[in-house]
Amino acid sequence: MWRRLEADGCAWEVRSIANDAGAPEAVRQEILEFRSSDGNRPPRRLALEAGRLGEMDDHALRAAYRRALPIGGDHYGRPGKRMTDAREA
């Protein structure tokens, strides 16, 4: 069962999609992916030290979500293009 998080008016599933199992222990990382349950928002990803997802409480999971970046071309910016999950200032 994937972890779940409520953020930005949407439910997100959190999963570890990749890790560096063959790397030296000091540099192992895993990639956390946040996917909206309704599928209307782009996935967000964040690289962390391996094994962190299992240790994270809800507060740490929410902080990781805030640091995660949406994947896709529009995140890096096309002039005049606004990201669909951008928050109002």
NUTI-627798 format. One record per residue (C-alpha): z, x, y; residue in one letter. Coordinates in nm, 4 decimals. Layout:
BEGIN
{site {Z X Y} 'A'}
...
This chain:
BEGIN
{site {0.0000 0.0000 0.0000} 'M'}
{site {-0.0945 0.1380 0.3400} 'W'}
{site {0.1518 0.1499 0.6234} 'R'}
{site {0.0996 -0.1099 0.8961} 'R'}
{site {0.1540 -0.0933 1.2690} 'L'}
{site {0.1291 -0.3530 1.5467} 'E'}
{site {-0.0147 -0.1993 1.8655} 'A'}
{site {-0.2404 -0.3080 2.1507} 'D'}
{site {-0.2363 -0.6685 2.0318} 'G'}
{site {-0.3736 -0.5818 1.6892} 'C'}
{site {-0.2510 -0.4886 1.3409} 'A'}
{site {-0.3489 -0.1374 1.2275} 'W'}
{site {-0.3493 0.0083 0.8749} 'E'}
{site {-0.2464 0.3727 0.8575} 'V'}
{site {-0.3641 0.6037 0.5817} 'R'}
{site {-0.4013 0.9717 0.5098} 'S'}
{site {-0.7721 1.0339 0.4524} 'I'}
{site {-0.7877 1.4114 0.4006} 'A'}
{site {-0.5633 1.7093 0.3510} 'N'}
{site {-0.5920 2.0845 0.3080} 'D'}
{site {-0.4454 2.1097 -0.0413} 'A'}
{site {-0.6127 2.4475 -0.1012} 'G'}
{site {-0.4988 2.6026 0.2280} 'A'}
{site {-0.1865 2.8204 0.2608} 'P'}
{site {0.1253 2.6087 0.2965} 'E'}
{site {0.1914 2.7246 0.6547} 'A'}
{site {-0.1374 2.5777 0.7818} 'V'}
{site {-0.1845 2.2629 0.5705} 'R'}
{site {-0.2856 1.9540 0.7637} 'Q'}
{site {-0.3748 1.5955 0.6887} 'E'}
{site {-0.5781 1.3488 0.8904} 'I'}
{site {-0.4201 1.0133 0.9656} 'L'}
{site {-0.6595 0.7272 1.0210} 'E'}
{site {-0.5668 0.4065 1.1989} 'F'}
{site {-0.7994 0.1139 1.1147} 'R'}
{site {-0.7694 -0.2277 1.2774} 'S'}
{site {-0.7173 -0.5038 1.0243} 'S'}
{site {-0.9712 -0.7288 1.1985} 'D'}
{site {-1.2360 -0.4530 1.2097} 'G'}
{site {-1.3180 -0.5172 1.5769} 'N'}
{site {-1.1922 -0.1837 1.7072} 'R'}
{site {-1.3095 0.1674 1.6213} 'P'}
{site {-1.0897 0.3711 1.3869} 'P'}
{site {-0.8622 0.6328 1.5425} 'R'}
{site {-0.7798 0.9690 1.3835} 'R'}
{site {-0.5193 1.2393 1.4297} 'L'}
{site {-0.4550 1.5694 1.2485} 'A'}
{site {-0.0890 1.6453 1.1610} 'L'}
{site {0.0999 1.8803 0.9326} 'E'}
{site {0.0602 1.7759 0.5688} 'A'}
{site {0.3240 1.5354 0.4354} 'G'}
{site {0.4295 1.3944 0.7718} 'R'}
{site {0.3143 1.0362 0.7099} 'L'}
{site {0.5772 0.9793 0.4427} 'G'}
{site {0.8527 1.1020 0.6769} 'E'}
{site {0.7491 0.8970 0.9824} 'M'}
{site {0.9550 0.6012 1.0990} 'D'}
{site {0.8040 0.3206 1.3088} 'D'}
{site {0.8720 0.5011 1.6375} 'H'}
{site {0.7003 0.8213 1.5194} 'A'}
{site {0.4104 0.6212 1.3785} 'L'}
{site {0.3602 0.4471 1.7138} 'R'}
{site {0.3687 0.7844 1.8940} 'A'}
{site {0.1045 0.9192 1.6543} 'A'}
{site {-0.1118 0.6127 1.7204} 'Y'}
{site {-0.0961 0.6789 2.0959} 'R'}
{site {-0.2159 1.0387 2.0412} 'R'}
{site {-0.4923 0.9413 1.7966} 'A'}
{site {-0.8428 0.9308 1.9408} 'L'}
{site {-1.1074 0.6702 1.8642} 'P'}
{site {-1.3923 0.8138 1.6614} 'I'}
{site {-1.7489 0.7596 1.7707} 'G'}
{site {-1.9860 0.8713 2.0407} 'G'}
{site {-1.8506 0.6603 2.3249} 'D'}
{site {-1.5144 0.8390 2.3253} 'H'}
{site {-1.6824 1.1514 2.4566} 'Y'}
{site {-1.8360 0.9523 2.7348} 'G'}
{site {-2.1619 0.8023 2.8297} 'R'}
{site {-2.1843 0.7352 3.2040} 'P'}
{site {-2.0890 0.3782 3.2828} 'G'}
{site {-1.9891 0.3002 2.9245} 'K'}
{site {-1.6338 0.1654 2.8873} 'R'}
{site {-1.4570 0.1951 2.5538} 'M'}
{site {-1.3759 -0.1412 2.3995} 'T'}
{site {-1.0095 -0.0552 2.3386} 'D'}
{site {-0.9455 0.1069 2.6787} 'A'}
{site {-0.6324 -0.0184 2.8483} 'R'}
{site {-0.6237 -0.1469 3.2019} 'E'}
{site {-0.4404 0.0833 3.4430} 'A'}
